[in-house]
Structure formats: structure tokens, C-alpha cells
Amino acid sequence: MTHEHRFGATLVHLDDPTRALVRLSAWLAAGTEDEVRSALQRATGLTPHDWIEELLLQTYLFAGFPRALNGMREWRRLSPTPHRRTVAPNDAPVATGEETCAQVYGGMYGRLRENIKALHPRLDEWMIVEGYGKVLGRPGLDLARRELCIVAACAATNQDRQLQSHLHGARNVGVPDAVTTDALAALADVIPKDSLERATRLWARIAA
């Protein structure tokens, strides 16, 4: 996979498969089991199955293992066998994690590392190895779509600090502003109105 494709430079509009994936991310982070089940059923006819599995795998980073496990359990009812493209591990999680994290944070990468190390050195290590190396650096889903899904998950759970970082991150990995705007709009009937308004106001300040 080329560097350009991996970071999603070709994502120029919010196509239907990506819209379904973004909406699914919000349901996985904050929806009921029935809502997750319905969202998976809708996505399965629109979105490549390896994208869905990659989203389910990354859900544990932003919504915890219980929701990731519950989501994957519902997915196995629809797709009983793990997709062949999603089972390979990342053999170089540190190098991949550093590269991926630097791409997302751009000029703020060095400062981020310092801030997280100050909180606790192990959190910095796990962020790079587990978060950006083993999970977000995987090749099965490009980084642009991963960032849009993270934005949806953070908006759904009112994680404003992380939402701000990943709204910037979407820009840093090449997501056009109009696509991010459309991705937030796609959550109108998914997350509470006040949560969407908070996310939209935050994005308006960033995009201004």
C-alpha cells in the first residue's frame, strides 16, 4: 500500500460507504445494543467488510473493550469469519506508531509526546505502540477514514479535548474541510442534539 493511499489522500467527498462507517462509529461508542445491531445491518450492504472490522477493532481505543467486544459479537452474527485482510498483526508497532501519530498531530507531535510523558511514561508508550502502532497504523482502513470515525466516536461521547485533537487530525491527514463538515452532519439523527451542536461549534472555530 502506498503512503498516499494509506493516509487517504483520495478521500474527496463523503461517499455512502464512508458515511455509513462514520455513523456506525458513533453508535458503537454510545448506542444501545439494538442500535449497534441495526447500524451494523445497514452498514453491511454499503461498506466494505474489512473497513467495518477495522472500525470494530479500533473501537476499544475510544469506547473501551466492552463496547468493542459487544460490537464484534453482533458483527459475527452477520459475518461469521474474520476478514482475511484484518487478521495480520503489525510487526513494527513502534515505528508505525510514531509515523502515524506524527501524521495525525503534525506540528504538535513533539509537544503531544512531551505532554503525555508528563502524565505518565507508560501512557506515552501505550499511545504509540498500542494506539497508533498496533491499531490505527494498520493498513486495512486508511487514516483519513479512521480519523473521521474517531471524530464521530468523540462527538458521541462528548470527549471534547480528544475531539478537538482529531478534528485537527482529520485535516492533517488530508480530509477536506467539507468532508469533515458532512461527516458531522451525518450524525444528526445518531447523537443527541446538544452533543452535535457542541461538536459543530468546535469544528467551526477550527475551520474558520
N, C-alpha and C positions, 0 to 999 in steps of 0.2 A: 504494500500500500504506500503510495507516495505521501510525502509530507503535506502537500496541498490537499489531497483528498482526506487525509486523516483529520485535519483541523477544519474541514467542512467549508472550504473557500467557495464551493459551488452552491451553497445554500443561499439563493437569491430571493426566494419568496416562501411563504408558509404553505407548503403543499399539504394535501389531505393526510398523507401518512404521518407527516411530522406533527400536524395539528392534533391528530388522534393520540400520538405519543405524548405530547405535552399535556393534554387533558388527562391522560392516564396517569402521568406522574403526580399530578395534584390529587387525584383520587387515591393513589397508593399511599400518599403521605398523610392524608387526613380523612379519607372517606370511610364509610362503613363497609363491611364485607359484601353486602348486597351491591353497593355502588361500585366497589372494585370489580366484582364479578361481571356486572353489566358493562363496565368500561373495557374490560378485557375482551368480552364478547364482541363489542363494537370494533375494537382495535384490530382484532384478529383478521378481519376481512379487508382492512385498509393498510396496515403497517407490516413491513417485513418481520417475520417471527424472530429473527436474530436480534433486531432492534428491540423488540419487546423484552426478550430475555436479558439483554444488556441493561435495559432500564430497570428490570426487576433486580438484577444483581447490584446495581448502584444505589438502589433504594435504601439499603441498610445504612449507607453513609449519612443520609439526610432524614430518615424516618425511623431508623432502628431495625434490628434483626427481627423482632416480632412481625412488623408490617411487611418486611421483605419476605419472610418465610410464609406468611399468610397469602401474600400476593402470588408467590411462586406455587403454592399449593393449589390455588384457584387456576393458575395458568396450566398446571399439569393436567387438569381436567379437560382442557381444550387441546393441549399439545403434550402428549404423554412422555415424550422423549426429549432430553436436552438437545437443542440445535447444535449440530456438529461444529459450527463456527464459534460457539461460545464456551466450549469446554477446555480449550487450551489455556494454560497459565501464562503469565508474563514472566519470562526468565530473567529480566533485568529490571526489577521494580524500582530500584533507587535511581538509575539513570533515566528511566522512562518517567518516573515521578517528578524528578527535577525539571525535565524538559516540559512536561505537561503543565505543571504548576507555574512555571515561568511564562508559558504561553498565555495562561489564563490571567495572571496578575500583571503581566507586562512590567512597566517601570516600578511597580510597587512590590515586586517579588522579593527583593532583598530585605525590605522593611518588614514584609509579612513574616519571613523566616525569623528575623530578629524578635518580632513581637510574640510569635508562637513559642519560640525557645524560652523567652522570658516567662511565659505562663508555665511551661514545663518541657524539658528537652524531649521526653518521650512523646508528647503530643506532636512536636515538630517531626520527629522520626516517623510516627504513625501516619501523619498527614501525607508525607512524601511517599513512604513505602506502601501503605495500605490504600490511602485515598487516591492519590494521583498516579501511583505506580501500578498497583495490582488491579485497580478498578477503573478509574477514569482514563487511564492511559491505554486501556485495551482497544484493539483495532476493530471490534465488531460494530461500533457505533461512533460516528465522527464526533469530534469535540464540540462543534457548533450545536448539534442537536442535544448532546449531553448537557451543555450549559443552559439551553432553553428549558430542558426538563428540570434542571436544578432550580432555575428561576421559578418554575411552577410549584415545585415542592416547597420552596422557602416562602413563596407568597401564600400558599395554602396553610402553612403553619405559623405565619406571622413572625418569621425569623428575619427581621428587618436588616440586621447587620450583615448576615450572610447573603440576603437578597441583594443588598447594595453591591457587595463584592462580585456577585455572579452576574448582575446586570452589566457591570463594567467588564466582567469576564467574557460575556457574550460578544461585546464589542471587540475585545482584544483578540478573539479567535475568528473574527471576520463576519459575524452575524450583522447584516444591515439593520439599522435602527427600525426601519419599517417592519421587518420581520419580528423583532422583539415586541414592538407595539401590537402587532397582530397576535402574537403568542399570548400576551396578557389579555387581550380582548377575547381570546378563545376560552378563557376561564370564567367568563361572565356567569354561566349557569353551573359552574363547578364549585367555586369557593364563595364564602359569604361576601356580601356586597361591601362591607366595611374593609375586609381584607383586600379585595380587589382595588378599592379606592386608595388604600394606603400604598399598595404596590404601584399603582398608576401614577400617583403623585411623586413617589420616589423616582420612578423612571423619567418623569417629565423634568425633574431637576437635573438628572444626569444627562439627558439627551438635549437639554436646552443649549 
